[in-house]
Amino acid sequence: MGDKTQTHHPGAAGRALEADQPASVRNVVLVGHSGSGKTTLVEALALAAGAVNRAGRKEDGGTVSDYDEIEHRQQRSVQLSLVPVEWDGIKINLLDTPGYADFVGELRAGLRAADAALFVVSASDGVDGSTRMVWEECAAVGMPRAIVITHLEAARADFEEMTRICAEAFGGDDPDAVLPLYLPLRGPEGPDGHAPVTGLIGLLSQKLFDYSTGERKESEPGEDQLPDIEEARNRLIEGIIAESEDETLMERYLGGEQVDVTTLVQDLERAVARGSFFPVLAAAPAAEGARQGLGTVELLELVTGGFPTPFEHPLPDVTTIDGKPRELKPCDTAGPLVAEVVKTSSDPYVGRVSLVRVFSGTLRPDQTVHVSGHGLADRGHEDHDVDEKVGALTMPFGKQQRPVTHAVAGDLVCVAKLGRAETGDTLSAKDDPLLMEPWRMPDPLLPIAIQAHSKADEDKLSQGLSRLVAEDPTMRLEQNQDTHQVVLWCLGEAHADVALERLRSRYGVQVDVVPHKVSLRETFANKATGRGRHVKQSGGHGQYAICEIEVEPLPGGSGIEFVDKVVGGAVPRQFIPSVEKGVRAQAAKGVAAGYPLVDVRVTLVDGKAHSVDSSDAAFQTAGALALREAAADAKIHLLEPVAEVSVLVGDDYVGAVMSDLSSRRGRVLGTEQVGSGRTVIRAEVPEFEIGRYAVDLRSLSHGTARFDRSYARHEPMPPQIAERIREQAGDNG
């Protein structure tokens, strides 16, 4: 890793890569904020490894990572993409993730599929709060990590200062666990006074690696250059020795013994693989016509030498379909088949394509597998257990899919034609069906109400939406029974834009976004009486029904209670259920602004009937009329839903978030310190006020806060707002 001097053998450009054993696979996810250079870095690594023949291009044109038309239009990554490369006989599955917060579901899928992470940090932008949060998530599960500093060509870019910032942000109590393996070398200053980075000097080997020609060339540094690296070199050696399993090494080193570089490299690799040391490297894309970008070879060496094999990845919990725990050997190629769909996409020519991580066994084409999906019913994903035949197995190469013969445990592969498989599903043997514990996915909290643009779109809408949510479990589909709206719950505006664009371009469904409605209710604020009189004579049998009711409010959550207190048979027994039916039907329609009436007791106290003209329908109508008359003489409250909101926010933003919640008519219930520098704020906020809170909170906290919400209750709306709602209902009526 890093300072090895062996000859490297890159993979052949465009060749479909497949591994025969888990030890020859590395699964690496690239993490970083939007614009940090992840996609550019993936393509630079692919170029250096020989997977492409010129910077950012496949041999037949196009890029190998951001090839989706939506990504081209939006000029950013919006989905997880796999770019496999080969280095020194090791297959490296590079998982490029979007950096924008709206696509964090794609990032989480990448973290699930990977065994190690490269955190990409821009020298011109630094470390943002969301990147720190992902680092903490990786730390919680012990995922090995390294840091790559990009954009060193920017004016005022300072590698040493950025390394210090990374150590402060990521090192926690041990900043010496975050140290550079190389220092950049700058060439002569240009006309603008900026000196470009042209090479690296290895701190352990004390070798110079020159990239100025577009090919990595190794040489001995000048005598004047060695003193410049002495302090950094000594600190790195001490950091590596502190992580060594040889407890005598530090004492020997401090006693003046020269530690062999080979020993240091081996200790470094072990520390990186177990997630206790986090090397910092530099990288830059290759110049036009060049093959190797700055630091790309060093990164590939780090991945193959220092990152763990899939054998070292803890297996997620596995159970039988009925929930009984199942113990499996990690990465056993001959064991029971257990694989997981980490991403689902639709190809206009191939159909549904599933990106699968194999955790146990070996997956082969034309194999019949059991597809099992459980636990996402709340997001519009029905539980399902079906047997399906696997289509072709392929490796992606930009837009192309190149066939492979198998995928062993530890590897990633694309599977065609699994019609029922959704993101998060488990694939297992038909005669031994198993289920993996799903990974944690963020809750979509931005509601987007949609309707079909035309009758033709309406016919295709249901199928298009079902395919959309099958691809993306961070999206929730709701058919709201109260408002009669179709609602897509998304992670943010960009997430919604991509979803609607996919509906249009992939599934041919044009939709219109309409204002999202909140489920309001009505109730009586005081007691009232009403008389319903339905008397008509129009030849033949007439209609005759009179009933008198009393209405009184009940505590929240009581619903509609109907009580019969008729005496003396004023309303015949057979028609009392008719009155109740009419009352409940009217209550469902509302009595003031068209929202369902709740939390009242309706008591039937008197009435009149006719021996010939009374009927079930007549008393239903009379019951409805009586309720409407009672409402006309009563004060009617509009009830709005109130959500209980929990906001996790950095201490720097607590004041701003609490002030914002108060401006939304929120009631702060309390705060609680969580870990270092974080606070949870609990509040109750009317749902009217938090429709766009997912967007507003991100802006308020610079992307570092997150929240969840749950329904608490309905409560009376302030009179001035209720009056405005009634006026709107009247205008619409």
Residue pairs with C-beta under 8 A, 6 or more apart in sequence:
1 181
1 265
1 268
1 269
1 272
1 301
1 302
1 304
1 305
1 306
2 181
2 182
2 202
2 204
2 205
2 265
2 268
2 279
2 281
2 298
2 301
2 302
2 305
3 181
3 202
3 204
3 205
3 207
3 261
3 265
4 265
4 301
4 305
5 205
5 207
5 218
6 88
8 87
8 88
8 297
8 300
8 301
9 87
9 88
9 89
10 48
10 49
10 50
10 51
10 85
10 86
10 87
11 17
11 49
11 50
11 51
11 85
11 86
11 87
12 50
12 86
13 50
13 51
13 52
13 53
13 59
14 51
14 52
14 58
14 59
14 60
14 397
14 402
15 86
15 402
16 394
16 395
16 397
16 402
16 403
16 404
17 84
17 85
17 86
17 91
17 395
17 404
18 91
18 395
18 404
18 405
18 406
18 407
18 411
19 25
19 91
19 408
19 410
19 411
20 408
21 333
21 408
22 309
22 310
22 311
22 331
22 333
22 408
22 409
22 410
22 411
23 309
23 311
24 89
24 90
24 91
25 90
25 91
25 93
25 309
25 310
25 408
25 410
25 411
26 90
26 91
26 92
26 93
26 115
26 116
26 303
26 304
26 307
26 308
26 309
27 93
27 95
27 113
27 114
27 115
27 116
27 310
27 313
27 357
27 410
27 412
28 92
28 93
28 94
28 95
28 114
28 115
28 116
28 117
28 118
28 303
28 307
29 95
29 97
29 107
29 110
29 111
29 113
29 114
29 116
29 117
29 118
30 38
30 41
30 42
30 94
30 95
30 96
30 97
30 110
30 117
30 118
30 120
31 38
31 97
31 107
31 110
31 111
31 117
31 118
31 119
31 120
31 131
31 134
31 138
32 38
32 99
32 119
32 120
32 121
32 122
32 131
33 99
33 122
33 125
33 128
33 130
33 131
34 76
34 77
34 98
34 99
34 100
35 76
35 99
35 122
35 125
36 99
36 120
36 121
36 122
36 125
36 150
36 151
37 120
37 122
37 150
37 151
38 77
38 96
38 97
38 99
38 120
39 63
39 65
39 66
39 77
39 96
40 56
40 150
40 285
41 118
41 120
41 148
41 150
41 283
41 285
42 64
42 65
42 83
42 94
42 96
43 52
43 55
43 56
43 63
43 64
43 65
43 83
43 285
44 55
44 56
44 283
44 284
44 285
44 286
44 293
44 296
45 83
45 85
45 92
45 94
45 296
45 299
45 300
46 52
46 64
46 83
46 85
46 94
47 53
47 54
47 55
47 56
47 286
47 291
47 292
47 293
47 296
48 286
48 291
48 292
48 293
48 296
48 297
48 300
49 85
49 86
49 87
49 92
49 300
50 85
50 86
51 64
51 83
51 84
51 85
51 86
51 397
52 58
52 59
52 64
53 59
54 289
55 285
55 286
55 287
55 288
55 290
55 293
56 63
56 64
56 285
57 63
58 64
58 397
58 398
58 400
60 400
62 398
62 399
63 398
64 83
64 397
64 398
65 77
65 81
65 83
65 96
65 398
66 72
66 76
66 77
66 81
66 96
67 81
67 398
67 399
68 78
68 79
69 505
70 78
70 498
70 501
70 502
70 505
71 77
71 78
71 79
73 501
74 494
74 497
74 498
76 98
76 99
76 100
77 96
77 97
77 98
77 99
77 100
77 103
78 98
78 100
78 103
78 106
78 494
78 498
79 98
79 103
79 106
79 343
79 345
80 95
80 96
80 97
80 98
80 106
80 107
80 109
80 110
80 342
80 343
80 355
81 95
81 96
81 396
82 93
82 94
82 95
82 96
82 355
82 395
82 396
82 412
82 414
83 93
83 94
83 96
83 396
84 91
84 92
84 93
84 94
84 395
84 396
84 412
85 91
85 92
85 94
85 300
86 92
87 300
87 301
87 303
87 304
88 300
88 304
90 303
90 304
91 411
92 300
92 303
92 304
93 113
93 114
93 411
93 412
95 110
95 113
95 114
95 412
96 110
97 103
97 106
97 107
97 110
98 106
98 107
100 494
101 130
101 491
101 492
101 698
101 703
102 490
102 491
102 492
102 493
102 494
102 495
102 498
103 491
103 494
103 495
103 498
104 442
104 474
104 491
105 441
105 442
105 472
105 473
105 474
105 491
106 343
107 134
108 439
108 440
108 441
108 442
109 342
109 343
109 423
109 439
110 342
111 117
111 134
111 137
111 138
111 143
111 439
112 340
112 342
112 357
112 439
113 342
113 355
113 357
113 412
114 143
115 143
115 144
115 307
115 308
115 309
115 310
115 312
115 313
116 143
116 144
116 145
116 146
116 303
116 307
116 308
117 138
117 143
117 144
117 145
117 146
118 145
118 146
118 147
118 148
118 299
118 303
119 131
119 134
119 135
119 145
119 146
119 147
119 148
119 170
120 148
120 150
121 127
121 131
121 147
121 148
121 149
121 150
121 162
121 166
122 149
122 150
122 151
122 154
123 149
123 150
123 151
123 152
123 154
123 157
123 158
123 159
123 162
124 151
124 154
124 156
124 157
125 151
126 162
126 165
127 165
127 166
127 169
127 170
128 702
128 703
128 704
129 650
129 701
129 702
129 703
129 704
130 703
130 704
131 169
132 169
132 170
132 704
133 704
135 145
135 169
135 170
138 145
139 172
139 275
141 314
142 274
142 275
143 275
144 272
144 273
144 274
144 275
144 306
144 307
144 308
145 170
145 275
145 278
146 272
146 278
146 279
146 280
146 281
146 302
146 306
146 307
147 166
147 170
147 178
147 278
147 279
147 280
147 281
148 280
148 281
148 282
148 283
148 295
148 299
149 159
149 162
149 163
149 166
149 280
149 281
149 282
149 283
150 282
150 283
150 284
151 157
152 159
152 184
152 197
152 282
152 284
152 294
153 196
153 197
153 284
155 192
155 194
159 180
159 183
159 184
159 197
159 282
160 183
163 178
163 179
163 180
163 280
166 178
166 280
167 175
167 176
167 178
167 179
168 175
170 178
170 278
171 177
171 178
171 278
176 235
176 238
176 239
176 242
177 239
177 243
177 276
177 277
177 278
178 278
178 280
179 232
179 235
179 236
179 239
179 277
179 279
179 280
180 203
180 232
180 236
180 279
180 280
180 281
180 282
181 202
181 203
181 204
181 236
181 268
181 279
181 280
181 281
181 298
181 302
182 200
182 201
182 202
182 203
182 209
182 281
182 282
182 295
182 298
183 200
183 201
183 203
183 228
183 229
183 232
184 197
184 199
184 200
184 282
184 294
185 197
185 198
185 199
185 200
185 201
185 208
185 210
185 225
186 195
186 196
186 197
186 198
187 195
187 196
187 197
187 198
187 212
188 195
189 195
190 196
197 282
197 284
197 294
198 210
198 211
198 212
198 294
199 208
199 209
199 210
199 211
199 212
199 294
200 208
200 209
200 211
200 282
200 294
200 295
200 298
201 207
201 208
201 209
201 221
201 225
201 229
202 208
202 209
203 229
203 232
203 233
203 236
204 233
204 236
204 237
204 261
204 264
204 265
204 268
205 261
206 221
206 226
206 229
206 233
207 218
207 219
207 220
207 221
208 218
208 219
208 220
208 221
208 225
209 216
209 217
209 218
209 297
209 298
210 216
210 217
210 218
210 219
211 217
211 292
211 293
211 294
211 295
213 290
214 286
214 287
214 289
214 290
214 291
214 292
215 290
215 291
215 292
216 292
216 297
237 253
237 259
237 264
238 250
238 253
239 277
240 264
240 267
240 268
240 271
240 277
241 249
241 250
241 253
241 259
241 264
241 267
242 250
243 267
243 268
243 270
243 271
243 276
243 277
244 250
244 267
244 271
245 267
245 270
246 267
249 259
249 263
249 267
252 259
253 259
265 305
268 277
268 279
268 306
269 305
269 306
271 277
272 278
272 279
272 302
272 306
272 307
273 306
273 307
273 308
273 312
274 308
279 302
279 306
281 295
281 298
281 299
281 302
282 294
282 295
283 293
283 294
283 295
283 296
283 299
284 293
284 294
284 295
285 293
286 292
286 293
286 296
287 293
309 331
309 410
310 330
310 331
310 409
310 410
310 411
311 330
311 331
311 410
313 330
313 331
313 410
314 330
315 328
315 330
315 359
315 360
316 340
316 359
316 436
316 437
316 439
317 325
317 436
317 437
318 325
318 326
318 328
318 338
318 434
318 435
318 436
318 437
319 325
319 326
319 434
319 435
319 437
320 326
320 433
320 434
320 435
321 372
321 385
321 433
321 434
321 435
326 434
328 335
328 336
328 338
328 359
328 360
329 335
329 360
330 359
330 360
331 359
331 360
331 409
331 410
332 360
332 361
332 409
333 361
333 362
333 408
333 409
334 361
334 362
335 360
335 361
335 409
336 360
336 361
336 428
336 429
336 432
336 434
337 358
337 360
337 361
337 362
337 363
337 369
337 427
337 428
337 429
337 432
338 358
338 359
338 360
338 361
338 426
338 427
338 428
338 434
338 436
339 356
339 357
339 358
339 359
339 360
339 361
339 363
339 369
339 407
339 426
339 427
339 428
340 356
340 357
340 359
340 424
340 425
340 426
340 427
340 436
341 354
341 355
341 356
341 418
341 421
341 422
341 423
341 424
341 425
341 426
341 427
342 355
342 356
342 357
342 412
342 423
343 354
343 355
343 423
343 471
344 352
344 353
344 354
344 355
344 421
344 422
344 423
344 470
344 471
345 352
345 353
345 355
345 471
346 352
346 353
346 467
346 471
346 506
346 507
347 353
347 401
348 506
350 401
350 416
350 417
351 416
351 417
351 419
352 416
352 417
352 418
352 419
352 421
353 401
353 414
353 415
353 416
354 414
354 415
354 416
354 418
354 421
355 412
355 413
355 414
355 415
356 363
356 407
356 412
356 413
356 414
356 415
356 427
357 411
357 412
358 407
358 408
358 409
358 410
358 411
358 412
358 413
359 409
359 410
359 436
360 409
361 409
361 429
362 406
362 407
362 408
362 409
363 369
363 390
363 393
363 406
363 407
363 413
363 415
363 427
364 390
364 393
364 405
364 406
364 407
365 390
365 391
365 392
365 393
365 403
365 405
365 406
366 389
366 390
366 391
367 389
367 390
368 387
368 388
368 389
368 390
368 430
369 387
369 388
369 389
369 390
369 418
369 427
369 428
369 429
369 430
370 385
370 386
370 387
370 427
370 428
370 429
370 430
370 433
370 434
371 384
371 385
371 386
371 387
371 388
371 418
371 420
371 421
371 425
371 426
371 427
372 384
372 385
372 425
372 426
372 428
372 433
372 434
372 435
373 381
373 383
373 384
373 421
373 422
373 424
373 425
373 426
374 383
374 435
374 438
375 383
375 438
376 422
376 424
376 438
376 473
377 383
378 476
379 444
379 469
379 473
379 475
379 476
379 477
380 466
380 469
380 476
380 477
380 478
381 422
381 469
381 470
381 473
384 420
384 425
385 433
386 420
387 430
388 418
388 419
388 420
388 421
389 417
390 415
390 416
390 417
390 418
391 415
391 416
391 417
391 418
392 401
392 403
392 415
392 416
392 417
393 403
393 404
393 405
393 406
393 407
393 413
393 414
393 415
393 416
394 401
394 402
394 403
394 404
394 413
394 414
394 416
395 401
395 402
395 404
395 413
395 414
396 402
396 414
401 414
401 416
404 413
407 413
415 421
415 427
418 427
421 427
422 470
422 471
422 473
423 470
423 471
423 472
423 473
424 438
424 439
424 441
424 473
426 434
426 435
426 436
428 434
428 435
441 473
441 474
442 474
442 491
442 706
443 708
444 474
444 475
444 476
444 489
444 490
444 491
444 495
445 489
445 491
445 693
445 694
445 707
445 708
445 709
446 489
446 490
446 491
446 492
446 493
446 495
446 496
446 691
446 692
446 694
446 695
447 478
447 487
447 488
447 489
447 516
447 691
448 487
448 488
448 489
448 490
448 496
448 499
448 500
448 513
448 516
449 483
449 485
449 486
449 487
449 513
449 514
449 515
449 516
449 517
450 486
450 487
450 488
450 500
450 511
450 512
450 513
450 514
451 485
451 486
451 511
451 512
451 514
452 458
452 461
452 509
452 510
452 511
452 512
453 510
453 511
453 512
454 510
457 509
457 510
457 511
460 507
460 508
460 509
461 486
461 509
461 511
463 507
464 503
464 507
464 508
464 509
465 477
465 486
465 488
465 503
465 509
466 477
467 506
467 507
468 475
468 477
468 488
468 499
468 502
468 503
468 507
469 475
469 476
469 477
472 499
474 490
474 491
474 495
475 488
475 489
475 490
475 491
475 495
475 499
476 488
476 489
477 486
477 487
477 488
477 489
478 486
478 487
478 488
478 489
479 486
479 487
480 486
480 487
480 517
480 519
482 519
482 596
483 517
483 518
483 519
485 514
485 516
485 517
487 516
488 496
488 499
490 496
490 499
491 694
492 694
492 695
492 698
493 695
500 511
500 513
503 509
503 510
503 511
504 510
504 511
516 691
518 640
518 641
518 687
518 688
518 691
519 641
520 593
520 595
520 638
520 639
520 640
520 641
520 717
520 725
521 595
521 596
521 597
521 598
521 599
521 638
521 639
521 714
522 590
522 591
522 592
522 593
522 595
522 596
522 597
522 598
522 636
522 637
522 638
522 639
523 553
523 597
523 598
523 599
523 600
523 636
523 637
523 639
523 716
524 551
524 552
524 553
524 597
524 600
524 630
524 631
524 634
524 635
524 636
524 637
525 553
525 634
525 635
525 636
525 637
525 716
526 553
526 634
526 635
527 550
527 551
527 552
527 553
527 634
528 550
528 551
528 630
528 631
528 633
528 634
529 548
529 549
529 550
529 551
529 630
529 633
530 548
530 549
530 551
530 625
530 626
530 627
530 628
530 629
530 630
530 631
530 632
530 633
531 546
531 547
531 548
531 549
531 626
531 629
532 545
532 546
532 547
532 548
532 549
532 582
532 621
532 622
532 623
532 624
532 625
532 626
532 627
532 628
532 629
533 545
533 546
533 622
533 625
534 543
534 544
534 545
534 546
534 618
534 619
534 621
534 622
534 625
535 542
535 543
535 544
535 545
535 546
536 542
536 543
536 544
537 543
537 613
541 612
541 613
541 615
542 610
542 612
542 613
543 613
543 615
543 617
543 618
543 621
544 608
544 609
544 610
544 613
544 614
544 618
545 575
545 607
545 608
545 609
545 614
545 615
545 618
545 619
545 621
545 622
546 607
546 608
546 609
546 622
547 571
547 579
547 604
547 606
547 607
547 619
547 622
547 623
547 626
548 604
548 605
548 606
548 607
548 626
549 579
549 583
549 602
549 603
549 604
549 605
549 623
549 626
549 627
549 630
550 602
550 603
550 605
550 630
551 600
551 601
551 602
551 603
551 627
551 630
551 631
551 634
552 600
552 601
552 603
553 599
553 600
554 561
554 599
554 600
554 601
555 599
556 599
556 639
556 713
556 714
556 715
557 599
557 713
558 598
558 599
558 600
558 601
559 598
559 599
560 583
560 584
560 587
560 597
560 598
560 599
560 600
560 602
561 600
561 601
561 602
562 580
562 583
562 584
562 601
562 602
562 603
562 604
563 601
563 602
563 603
563 604
564 576
564 603
564 604
565 603
565 604
565 605
566 576
566 604
566 605
566 606
566 607
570 606
570 607
570 608
570 609
571 579
571 604
571 606
571 607
571 608
571 609
571 619
572 609
572 614
574 616
575 609
575 614
575 616
575 619
576 604
578 616
578 617
578 618
578 619
578 620
578 623
579 604
579 607
579 619
579 620
579 622
579 623
579 626
580 602
580 604
580 623
581 620
581 623
582 619
582 620
582 621
582 622
582 623
582 624
582 627
583 602
583 623
583 624
583 626
583 627
585 620
585 624
586 597
586 623
586 624
586 627
586 628
587 596
587 597
587 598
587 600
587 627
588 596
588 597
589 596
590 596
590 597
591 597
591 627
591 628
591 631
591 636
592 631
592 636
592 638
592 726
593 638
593 725
593 726
593 729
593 730
594 729
594 733
595 638
597 627
597 631
598 639
598 714
599 639
602 627
607 622
609 619
637 716
637 717
637 722
638 716
638 717
638 722
638 725
638 726
639 714
639 715
639 716
639 717
640 686
640 687
640 688
640 714
640 715
640 716
640 717
641 686
641 687
641 711
641 712
641 713
641 714
642 684
642 685
642 686
642 687
642 711
642 712
642 713
642 714
642 715
643 684
643 685
643 686
643 687
643 690
643 709
643 710
643 711
643 712
644 682
644 683
644 684
644 709
644 710
644 711
644 712
645 661
645 666
645 682
645 683
645 684
645 685
645 690
645 693
645 707
645 708
645 709
646 680
646 681
646 682
646 707
646 708
646 709
647 657
647 661
647 680
647 681
647 682
647 683
647 697
647 705
647 706
647 707
648 674
648 678
648 679
648 680
648 705
648 706
648 707
649 657
649 678
649 679
649 680
649 681
649 701
649 704
649 705
650 677
650 678
650 679
650 701
650 704
650 705
651 677
651 678
651 679
653 700
653 701
653 702
653 704
653 705
654 671
654 679
654 681
656 700
656 701
657 681
657 697
657 700
657 701
657 705
658 668
658 671
658 681
660 696
660 697
660 700
661 668
661 681
661 683
661 685
662 668
664 685
664 686
664 689
664 690
664 693
665 685
665 686
665 689
665 718
666 683
666 684
666 685
666 686
666 689
667 683
667 684
667 685
668 681
668 682
668 683
669 682
669 683
669 684
670 681
670 682
671 679
671 680
671 681
671 682
672 679
672 680
672 682
673 679
674 680
684 712
685 693
686 717
688 717
688 721
690 709
693 707
694 707
697 705
697 706
697 707
698 705
716 722
717 725
